[in-house]
């Protein structure tokens, strides 16, 4: 069994006791609102006498941070906490290097504050080893309100028949219909929303999460690939290799109509002084209104030596799941709190819709992990899945049957 202790509960109950510890945190939140939120967390830790040691790693979308983390853990000198997501949490826990947070979780009733599908991602063999700090909705479709109006599109499309009709009008009006950046994670972000919209939540779970070979080779998957290729026809020639935020800028600046992207895109609109419901719209990707694909940032807690370090780590876990931090952090990041009982009064209209749908889908069983963003599959399977879809997107000579075969082959990596 991995290391079990009651430090989290003790840290909570004895937070005012004499003695302070240092908490070292590995993350890759190094710019904008994320960095400001980290700074606030430092202040909150300092208020209890604990010192913060920043272990930030730039670049690679977190990949560089994972390399640095591996080096530190192998050297027997892990940080107190590290920003880790999805199945990677269980991989680290399986190495017996994570701390058990059950005492804290039971005292704070985390099982009642988190949807089961997210709570399970924070656990290893039934015990908490990580803390979620936010929820990003991935299956969003963003639109420039002025572009849609000029093109004669009355509202955001609710299915793909409506989407392609709207895209034709936008293109005819002289705009880019779909702003997209040609990177494999962006390609799969669109693809998983298409699969969900074409075939529904149960199929999404069966094919993309469970990697069922029959589903991966099915007529429904074929239809999803055909829709994906049709969407590509509405992108512009400068799309390959473009960063996601540069594509968002095309929508913001009235050069493009739509973008498939998670709610981190909202931060770009807000930073440009635009208002949801007026300058831009946020709606579920076509056909996905009754489902929610999530991307959750979370911190795994590593085993530490020394009572003061353990106490500081326990208090960090307490703060991360606390209402104050989750509100402040998510107001800046564009996401919503992972807690289910939060007051959303300070959040914008898109976040309020996201929160309502988050609760509804968690109750309906249609709250689903994003494959594109590392929430559903182990790294090797995820990489192979993204590569197959990206090749299909990028190379028009790649056939649907060839891609179906590659997707089926991914099932062997599970």
Phi, psi and omega per residue, in radians:
X1 nan 2.607 3.080
X2 -1.345 2.869 -3.000
X3 -0.957 2.233 -3.129
X4 -2.041 2.333 3.115
X5 -2.718 2.882 -3.128
X6 -1.871 0.402 -3.043
X7 -1.071 -0.633 -3.060
X8 -1.080 -0.817 3.132
X9 -1.140 -0.750 3.141
X10 -1.097 -0.710 3.115
X11 -1.087 -0.664 3.125
X12 -1.151 -0.832 -3.060
X13 -1.297 -0.475 -3.053
X14 -1.990 0.500 -3.045
X15 -1.065 -0.431 -3.099
X16 -1.628 -0.002 -3.083
X17 -1.198 2.790 3.138
X18 -1.146 2.680 3.111
X19 1.719 2.263 -3.113
X20 -2.251 2.657 3.140
X21 -2.175 2.909 3.090
X22 -1.737 2.407 3.084
X23 -2.084 2.126 3.106
X24 -1.806 2.236 -3.036
X25 -2.173 2.154 3.069
X26 -1.591 2.178 3.109
X27 -2.667 3.022 3.061
X28 -2.270 0.582 3.043
X29 -1.639 1.597 -2.957
X30 -2.098 0.100 -3.119
X31 -2.517 2.774 2.987
X32 1.011 -2.485 -3.086
X33 -1.093 -0.528 3.120
X34 -1.072 -0.828 -3.124
X35 -1.101 -0.661 3.108
X36 -1.134 -0.644 3.133
X37 -1.200 -0.657 3.074
X38 -1.076 -0.713 3.133
X39 -1.082 -0.693 3.111
X40 -1.142 -0.649 3.117
X41 -1.120 -0.648 3.082
X42 -1.048 -0.759 -3.135
X43 -1.118 -0.721 -3.132
X44 -1.135 -0.649 3.084
X45 -1.188 -0.735 -3.106
X46 -1.114 -0.502 -3.137
X47 -1.100 -0.395 3.077
X48 -1.760 0.151 3.072
X49 1.559 0.032 -3.119
X50 -1.579 2.488 3.120
X51 -1.699 2.653 -3.074
X52 -1.952 2.303 3.041
X53 -2.058 1.990 -3.071
X54 -1.370 2.301 3.064
X55 -2.225 1.284 -3.089
X56 -1.673 2.462 -3.115
X57 -2.254 2.078 -3.108
X58 -1.415 2.721 2.901
X59 1.363 2.859 3.024
X60 1.338 0.164 -3.137
X61 1.012 0.498 -3.129
X62 1.804 -0.274 -3.115
X63 -1.117 -0.736 3.124
X64 -1.111 -0.642 3.123
X65 -1.124 -0.649 -3.130
X66 -1.211 -0.583 3.069
X67 -1.134 -0.796 3.127
X68 -1.105 -0.686 3.134
X69 -1.112 -0.779 -3.139
X70 -1.021 -0.739 3.134
X71 -1.087 -0.729 -3.112
X72 -1.208 -0.731 -3.120
X73 -1.169 -0.734 3.133
X74 -1.120 -0.496 3.122
X75 -1.438 -0.022 3.133
X76 1.341 0.385 -3.094
X77 -2.342 1.139 -3.078
X78 -1.314 2.747 2.992
X79 -1.270 2.975 3.094
X80 -1.189 -0.664 -3.098
X81 -2.580 2.673 3.115
X82 -2.488 2.481 3.105
X83 -1.299 1.841 -3.091
X84 -2.343 2.534 -3.067
X85 -2.212 2.706 2.913
X86 0.999 -2.575 -3.085
X87 -1.034 -0.317 3.098
X88 -1.082 -0.498 3.089
X89 -1.034 -0.815 -3.121
X90 -1.180 -0.547 3.096
X91 -1.116 -0.760 3.107
X92 -1.172 -0.721 3.135
X93 -1.087 -0.619 3.124
X94 -1.126 -0.303 3.088
X95 -1.547 0.030 3.086
X96 1.082 0.717 3.140
X97 -2.061 -0.014 -3.131
X98 -1.759 2.693 -3.130
X99 -1.570 2.601 3.097
X100 -1.495 2.182 -3.100
X101 -1.883 0.307 -3.042
X102 -1.079 -0.628 -3.134
X103 -1.071 -0.793 3.073
X104 -1.106 -0.822 -3.074
X105 -1.079 -0.685 3.140
X106 -1.244 -0.713 -3.137
X107 -1.136 -0.701 -3.115
X108 -1.572 -0.048 3.101
X109 1.034 0.856 -3.139
X110 -1.045 -0.570 -3.131
X111 -1.101 -0.434 3.101
X112 -1.600 -0.271 -3.105
X113 -1.648 -0.244 -3.082
X114 -2.127 2.489 2.995
X115 -1.060 2.502 -3.094
X116 -0.938 -0.683 -3.081
X117 -1.143 -0.533 3.095
X118 -1.468 -0.687 3.095
X119 -1.007 -0.727 -3.116
X120 -1.113 -0.549 3.112
X121 -1.211 -0.381 -3.135
X122 -1.545 -0.022 -3.026
X123 -1.978 2.761 2.980
X124 -2.308 2.084 -3.094
X125 0.903 0.727 3.040
X126 1.517 -0.049 -3.109
X127 -2.028 2.447 3.129
X128 -1.190 2.348 3.060
X129 -2.301 -0.043 -3.097
X130 -2.559 2.840 -3.083
X131 -2.194 2.177 3.095
X132 -1.466 2.467 -3.124
X133 -1.999 -0.255 -3.112
X134 -2.830 3.018 3.010
X135 -2.379 2.122 2.975
X136 -1.714 2.313 2.962
X137 -1.513 2.272 -3.094
X138 -1.631 -0.645 -3.011
X139 -1.450 1.036 3.057
X140 -1.798 2.635 2.928
X141 -2.111 2.078 -3.130
X142 -1.727 2.554 -3.101
X143 -2.530 2.539 3.039
X144 -1.506 2.067 -3.035
X145 -1.086 -0.703 -3.117
X146 -1.170 -0.704 3.127
X147 -1.100 -0.788 3.123
X148 -1.075 -0.693 -3.140
X149 -1.139 -0.786 3.135
X150 -1.105 -0.546 -3.119
X151 -1.498 -0.110 -3.137
X152 1.408 0.458 3.103
X153 -1.704 2.025 -2.997
X154 -1.304 -0.612 -3.084
X155 -2.711 2.900 3.123
X156 -1.137 2.446 -3.069
X157 -1.194 2.470 -3.128
X158 -1.735 -0.221 3.080
X159 -2.608 3.079 -3.029
X160 -1.340 -0.416 3.002
X161 -1.091 -0.804 3.099
X162 -1.160 -0.644 -3.132
X163 -1.090 -0.852 -3.095
X164 -1.206 -0.563 3.054
X165 -1.120 -0.742 3.101
X166 -1.164 -0.735 -3.131
X167 -1.089 -0.654 3.093
X168 -1.092 -0.732 3.139
X169 -1.158 -0.719 3.141
X170 -1.134 -0.747 3.126
X171 -1.124 -0.742 3.139
X172 -1.126 -0.485 3.139
X173 -1.426 -0.021 3.052
X174 1.670 0.254 3.129
X175 -1.896 2.838 2.957
X176 -1.290 2.224 -3.095
X177 -1.289 -0.760 -3.080
X178 -2.238 2.024 3.047
X179 -1.455 2.183 -3.076
X180 -2.604 2.551 3.044
X181 -1.918 2.295 -3.037
X182 -1.416 1.282 3.015
X183 -2.221 2.604 -2.952
X184 -1.041 -0.631 -3.131
X185 -1.225 -0.560 3.081
X186 -1.224 -0.717 3.095
X187 -1.012 -0.760 -3.094
X188 -1.314 -0.482 3.045
X189 -1.031 -0.759 3.076
X190 -1.172 -0.793 -3.052
X191 -1.064 -0.788 -3.090
X192 -1.167 -0.555 3.051
X193 -1.209 -0.615 3.086
X194 -1.155 -0.803 3.108
X195 -1.006 -0.785 3.141
X196 -1.117 -0.725 -3.106
X197 -1.290 -0.554 -3.113
X198 -1.450 -0.716 -2.963
X199 -2.044 -0.202 3.055
X200 1.632 2.924 -3.057
X201 -1.078 -0.731 -3.103
X202 -1.109 -0.716 3.118
X203 -1.182 -0.726 3.097
X204 -0.952 -0.850 -3.137
X205 -1.070 -0.792 -3.096
X206 -1.153 -0.791 -3.028
X207 -1.446 -0.920 -2.967
X208 -1.582 -0.413 -3.139
X209 -1.736 -0.840 -3.131
X210 -1.495 -0.231 -3.139
X211 0.956 0.803 3.090
X212 -1.231 2.163 -3.046
X213 -1.092 -0.663 3.138
X214 -1.115 -0.750 3.121
X215 -1.173 -0.710 -3.127
X216 -1.127 -0.439 -3.125
X217 -1.792 0.152 -2.950
X218 -1.406 2.960 3.068
X219 -1.113 -0.592 3.126
X220 -1.132 -0.696 3.097
X221 -1.181 -0.650 3.072
X222 -1.034 -0.782 3.128
X223 -1.094 -0.695 3.131
X224 -1.092 -0.727 3.114
X225 -1.142 -0.661 3.118
X226 -1.146 -0.701 3.080
X227 -1.134 -0.732 3.128
X228 -1.023 -0.808 -3.134
X229 -1.134 -0.616 3.113
X230 -1.170 -0.663 3.094
X231 -1.071 -0.691 -3.117
X232 -1.004 -0.562 3.139
X233 -1.103 -0.226 -3.138
X234 -1.776 0.091 3.078
X235 -1.559 2.952 -3.105
X236 -1.707 2.925 -3.048
X237 -1.208 -0.325 -3.126
X238 -1.575 0.088 -3.063
X239 -1.091 -0.767 -3.045
X240 -0.967 2.227 3.075
X241 1.433 -0.073 -3.087
X242 -1.310 2.464 3.096
X243 -1.221 2.696 -3.081
X244 -1.059 -0.691 -3.078
X245 -1.253 -0.469 3.036
X246 -1.184 -0.596 3.060
X247 -1.224 -0.675 3.072
X248 -1.066 -0.659 3.113
X249 -1.056 -0.578 3.102
X250 -1.097 -0.668 3.101
X251 -1.243 -0.797 -3.129
X252 -1.008 -0.742 -3.043
X253 -1.521 0.154 3.047
X254 1.319 0.394 3.095
X255 -1.707 -0.294 -3.121
X256 -2.406 2.731 -3.108
X257 -1.576 -0.923 -2.997
X258 -2.132 2.745 2.905
X259 -2.584 2.295 2.970
X260 -1.511 2.042 -3.126
X261 -2.933 2.702 3.082
X262 -1.179 3.028 -2.985
X263 -1.333 0.043 2.960
X264 -1.154 -0.380 3.090
X265 -1.106 -0.498 -3.116
X266 -1.027 -0.622 3.124
X267 -1.021 -0.577 3.116
X268 -1.199 -0.756 3.099
X269 -1.089 -0.798 -3.108
X270 -1.152 -0.683 3.121
X271 -1.119 -0.458 3.120
X272 -1.496 0.079 3.101
X273 1.409 0.281 -3.127
X274 -1.610 2.693 -3.081
X275 -2.028 2.353 3.089
X276 -1.142 2.448 -3.125
X277 1.517 -0.240 3.121
X278 -2.057 -1.073 -3.107
X279 -1.604 -0.521 3.134
X280 -2.527 2.804 3.113
X281 -2.132 2.621 3.041
X282 -2.166 2.170 3.137
X283 -2.514 2.694 3.083
X284 -1.026 2.509 3.067
X285 -0.922 2.617 -3.063
X286 -0.830 2.256 3.073
X287 1.399 0.084 -3.023
X288 -2.043 0.316 -3.055
X289 -1.074 -0.473 -3.095
X290 -1.675 0.213 -3.126
X291 -2.387 2.951 -3.043
X292 -2.630 1.980 3.042
X293 -1.646 2.250 -3.008
X294 -2.008 2.660 3.011
X295 -2.286 2.028 -3.036
X296 -1.993 2.220 2.980
X297 -1.503 2.384 -3.097
X298 -2.583 2.738 3.106
X299 -1.991 2.130 3.014
X300 -1.530 2.483 -3.102
X301 -1.817 2.189 -3.080
X302 -1.661 2.633 3.128
X303 -1.104 2.294 -3.128
X304 -2.159 2.727 3.054
X305 -1.777 2.467 3.092
X306 1.723 2.289 -3.057
X307 -1.118 -0.737 -3.084
X308 -1.122 -0.712 3.105
X309 -1.124 -0.698 3.138
X310 -1.163 -0.686 -3.136
X311 -1.141 -0.739 3.114
X312 -1.107 -0.703 3.122
X313 -1.109 -0.744 3.132
X314 -1.093 -0.689 3.129
X315 -1.209 -0.587 3.057
X316 -1.056 -0.780 3.112
X317 -1.047 -0.719 3.118
X318 -1.073 -0.780 3.141
X319 -1.143 -0.746 -3.078
X320 -1.043 -0.628 3.128
X321 -1.572 -0.035 -3.095
X322 -1.301 2.688 -3.105
X323 -1.108 -0.676 -3.084
X324 -1.084 -0.895 -3.123
X325 -1.168 -0.758 -3.092
X326 -1.097 -0.599 3.084
X327 -1.215 -0.909 -3.091
X328 -1.068 -0.775 -3.094
X329 -1.132 -0.824 -3.047
X330 -1.308 -0.456 3.025
X331 -1.053 -0.567 -3.135
X332 -1.519 -0.624 -2.968
X333 -1.472 -0.284 -3.136
X334 1.642 -0.141 -3.139
X335 -1.613 -3.001 3.087
X336 -2.154 2.806 3.118
X337 -1.085 2.594 3.073
X338 -1.305 -0.444 3.114
X339 -1.189 2.518 -3.105
X340 -1.503 -0.253 -2.983
X341 -1.868 0.486 -3.032
X342 -1.507 2.520 2.997
X343 -1.368 2.093 -3.075
X344 -1.717 0.293 -3.064
X345 -0.996 -0.568 -3.100
X346 -1.500 -0.124 -3.037
X347 -1.554 2.790 -3.130
X348 -1.384 3.062 -3.041
X349 -1.078 -0.675 -3.135
X350 -1.135 -0.739 3.137
X351 -1.160 -0.662 3.120
X352 -1.128 -0.738 3.064
X353 -1.079 -0.758 3.130
X354 -1.044 -0.766 -3.128
X355 -1.132 -0.765 3.109
X356 -1.050 -0.771 -3.137
X357 -1.234 -0.569 3.085
X358 -1.043 -0.826 3.126
X359 -1.157 -0.797 -3.083
X360 -1.115 -0.755 -3.108
X361 -1.289 -0.513 3.080
X362 -1.143 -0.592 3.103
X363 -1.340 -0.567 -3.089
X364 -1.498 -0.177 -3.108
X365 1.402 0.367 3.136
X366 -2.028 0.390 2.996
X367 -1.527 1.986 -2.904
X368 -2.160 2.487 3.122
X369 -1.305 2.424 3.102
X370 -1.327 2.194 3.070
X371 -1.289 -0.711 -3.097
X372 -1.033 -0.504 -3.006
X373 -1.991 0.476 2.924
X374 1.337 0.381 -3.079
X375 -1.734 -0.164 -2.984
X376 -2.092 -0.617 -2.993
X377 -2.122 2.703 3.010
X378 -1.105 2.685 -3.020
X379 -0.914 -0.718 -3.099
X380 -1.141 -0.777 3.132
X381 -1.176 -0.709 3.122
X382 -1.068 -0.794 -3.120
X383 -1.100 -0.723 3.140
X384 -1.171 -0.694 3.120
X385 -1.121 -0.809 -3.138
X386 -1.128 -0.665 -3.136
X387 -1.132 -0.716 -3.137
X388 -1.103 -0.791 -3.113
X389 -1.226 -0.697 -3.133
X390 -1.136 -0.653 3.095
X391 -1.135 -0.692 3.103
X392 -1.109 -0.737 -3.139
X393 -1.162 -0.753 -2.993
X394 -1.420 -0.496 -3.036
X395 -2.046 1.871 -3.102
X396 -1.144 -0.267 3.121
X397 -1.438 -0.254 3.087
X398 -1.273 2.170 -3.027
X399 -1.532 2.842 3.063
X400 -1.087 -0.841 3.118
X401 -1.014 -0.700 3.117
X402 -1.094 -0.710 -3.130
X403 -1.231 -0.689 3.064
X404 -1.014 -0.717 3.133
X405 -1.120 -0.698 3.119
X406 -1.169 -0.660 3.114
X407 -1.139 -0.724 3.098
X408 -1.078 -0.674 -3.131
X409 -1.124 -0.472 3.133
X410 -1.107 -0.520 -3.115
X411 -1.004 -0.453 3.131
X412 -1.205 -0.351 -3.090
X413 -1.526 -0.084 -3.069
X414 -1.267 nan nan
